[in-house]
Amino acid sequence: MGWNYFSSRKVLVEWINTTLKTEHIVVQSLEEDLYDGLVLHHLLRKLAGVRLDVEEIALTSDAQIRKLEVILQTLNQNLELSPELDTTEKWSVKLIHSRDLLATLHLLVAIVKYYQPTLALPPNVNVEVVSVEVNKSGIRSDKHIEYITSEDEQSVKMHPIDELLKLDAHKIATVKKAILHFVNKNMSPLRLQVADIEKQFADGVILLLLIGELEGFFIPLYEFYLSPDGQAEMLHNVSLALNLLNDIKIPVSSVDPEDIVSQDVSATLKVLYALFKKHKDK
């Protein structure tokens, strides 16, 4: 185990704590803080907008295992792993619950790569795994090197919107104008116009209507607040929109609903850019 191994643990801990900051969850030890499913459930809810019917705090070992079974089944599906694929070599309910650090690292790296691929993980992280087997003929040991991250992890590109926001103001304005034109063109059948991207998408209403218009489906009015009153109702609308995008495989994994409600330009543009990228030629 080298410096990169300890660095990767630090990066993952900081990423979890940043992601779950608004939920007041603090992780100090990956193997000790993730084995019962609480943190994994909150990560799944935050990153994918998925709420599972499980106990919030599972106190007994049996309850923790049942909770982990539901969480890992959902995670494996979201990570686009085939149900027939045997993931027990990298992670499983038994391994995570037994506080297996290697399995926990494999799982977290897979989650990061899917939901936040722009996070720079240390490259070429590997550990020497020693397995020991005791049988009638004596003790047999075996060693092998297991890689947690590949050599090119740091070559992952920044999100195009993050790169854009580092450019000159007039270039940012040009892109915002193009996205605004795209939005208004598609909202014209509803006789709606957007003039301020950050403010008018903050309550989620126009975002939901835009998704429905682009994807060709109607979102029942009882599913969201058409005239949201307060931040909670705005968060409901934006969370619903991000869940819909996740369901139709439009990746906006690095965006939090709170950021859009707080009129964060980067978060709002990332969502609109994802829609623009898919539908710009239609």
N, C-alpha and C positions, 0 to 999 in steps of 0.2 A: 504494500500500500504506500503510495507516494503522496506528495503534496496535493495533487489534483483530487485524490480521493477525499481528503478532509475538506478541500475547497468546495467540492460538489455537495457535500453534506451541508456546509454553511450556506451555499447558494439556495439549496432546496428549503432549508429552514427559514431563511429570510423571505423566500418567495411565498411560502405558506402563510407566514405571519403578515406579510403585506396584503395578500389576497383576502385573508380573513380578519383584517384589522377592524372592519366595521362590525364584526360579530364578536369582538372582544375575546378572540381565541389566540393564545400564545403557545407556540410549540418550542420546546427546548431540546427534546430528544426524539429523533425520528422513530426509533424502535419502541420507546416507552410511551409515546404520546399518540401513536396511530393504531395500535393493536386492537383497540376496542371498537373502532369504526366511527367514533364521534367526529374526528377531524376529517376523515375521508368523506363522510356524509355531508359535512358542511362544504367541503371543496366541490363535491359533485353538484350541490345545490347552487353554489356561487358561480361555478364555471359553466355548467350546462343548464341551469335553471330547472333542475329536476328535484322534485320533492317526493321522497319515498315514505311509504307507510311503515316506518320503523320507530322503535323507541328512541327518544332523544338521548337519554343516558341509559345504557345497558349495564346493569350492575353485576349480574352473574355471568359466569363463563359461557353457559348455554345461550343466554340472551345475546351476548357479544358475538358468538359464532353465527347465530341466526341473522343478526344485523349485518355482519360482514358478508354472508352469503348473498343477501339481497343487493348490497352495495356493489360487490365485485361482479355480480351477474350484470347489473346495469352498466357499470364501468366498461366491462368487456364488450358489451354491445355498442356503447358509445364510441369506444376506441376502434370500432369496426373489426373486432376480432370475431372470427367464425365461432358459433356455439360448439362446433365439433373440434375446434383447435384446442389442443392440450396446453394450457398455460401453467401447469403445475411445476414445470421446470424453472419458471421464473418467479411466479407468485401464485398463491392460492390462499384460501381462507385459513387453512391450517398453518401455513408459513407466516402469514401476516399476524395471526392471533398468537403465535408462539414467539413473536417479537424477532423474527428473522430479519436482520438488517439488510442483507443482500436482496431478499425478495421485496422488502419495502422500498429500497432504492430503485429496483427495476420498475416497480409499479409507478412510483412518483415520476421517474424520467419519462415513462410512456404517457402519463397524464400531461406533463409539461409539453412534450413534443406535439401532442394533439391539440391541447387547449391554448397553449401560449408558446408557439414555436419560435417567437422572436427572443425568448429568454436565452441568454448566452450561458450554456453549461460548459464547465471545464472539459476539454477534449481528452480522449484516450484514458478515461478513468477505468482502472481494472483492479481486481483483487485476486490474490492467490487463494483458491479454495482447496481445503484439505478435507477429504472424506475418509473416515475410519470405519472399517468393518471388522467385527469380532466373530470368528467362526471356530469350528472344532480344530482347525489346523493352526490357529493362532490369530494374530492381528494383521490385517491387511490395510494399508493406507494408499491413497491415491491423491495426486496434486494436479490441478489445472488452473489456468488463468481464465478468469471470467471478466468480460468487458461490460461495463455499465453504460459508457458513452463511447462514441466512435471518434476517430481522429479528426473529423471535420466538423465537430459540433459548433465551433466558433465561426464557421463560415456562413451560418444562417443569416440571411439578410433581414434588415429592419423592415417593419411594415411600411409600405409605400407612403402612407399618410404621415408617419413619423419622419420619414425622409423629407417629405414635402414641407413640413412645418419648420425645417431647418433652412429653407431657401428664403430668397428675398420676398418681401411683402407682396410685390406685384405678381410674382409667380404663384403665390398662395391664392391671391385674389382671382387669378385666371382659372385655376382648378376649381375653386369654390363657385365661380360663375358657371362653369361647365356642368357641375353637379346640380346647381340650382336650376339650370335650364332643363336638365334631365328630369328633375323632380316635378317642375311645373308642367312640363309637357305631358307627363303621365297623370298628373292630378287634374288636368283641365276637364276631363269628363265629369269630375265631381264639382267643377266650378270652384276649385280652391287654388289659392296662390300662396307661395312661400316667398317671403322677402328676407327673413332673418333665419339662417339655418340653425344657429344654436338655440335661440329663444323659442322658435315655433315647433321644434321637435322635442322640447324638454318635457312636455306632458304626455308624450307617446301617442296622442290621438292621430295626428297626421302621419306619423310613422306606421301605425297600424293600417290606416286607410291606404297608404302607398303600397305596403306589402300586399294587401288584398287586391289592389288594382293590378300590380305587376304579376302576381302569381295566379290571378284569375279565380280567387275564391272570396266569399263573403264572410266576414267575421261578425257573428251575432252581436247586436248592440248590448245584450245583457252580459257579455263576456268582458266588457271594459267600460270605463267611465268616459262618456262623450264630452262631459264638462267637468273634468276632475277638480275636486276641491281639496287642496292641500297636497303635501309631498307624498303621503302614503298612497293616495289614489293615482298620482302621477307615476310612482314607482311600480304600482300594479300594472299600469298600461305599458310602460317601457319593458318591464320583465316579461310580460306576455308577448310583446313584439320580438324580443330576443329569443324567447323559447320557440316561437314560430320559425324564426330564421334557422335556429338549430335543427328543428324538425325537417326543414326542407333543404338541409345540408348547405346552407350559406354560412361560411365560417366567420364568426365575429367573437371568437373565444376570449380575446383580450379586453373586451369591453364590459364594464360594470354598469348596471342600470342607474346606479347613483351618479355616475359620471355624466350620463346624458341629462338626467334631471337637473344636475348642477350646472348645465350648459357648458360642459367641457368640449371645446371645439374638436380636439383630437378624437374623442370617443364618438361624437356625432358624425364626423366625417368618415370614420372607419366603417360605420354601419351603412351610411349612404354610398360609400365607395364600393362596398361589397355588393349592394344591389345594382349599382351602376355597372360594375364589371360584368355581372351576369346578364343584364338586360339592355346594355347600351346599343346592341345591334338590332334590337326588335323594333 
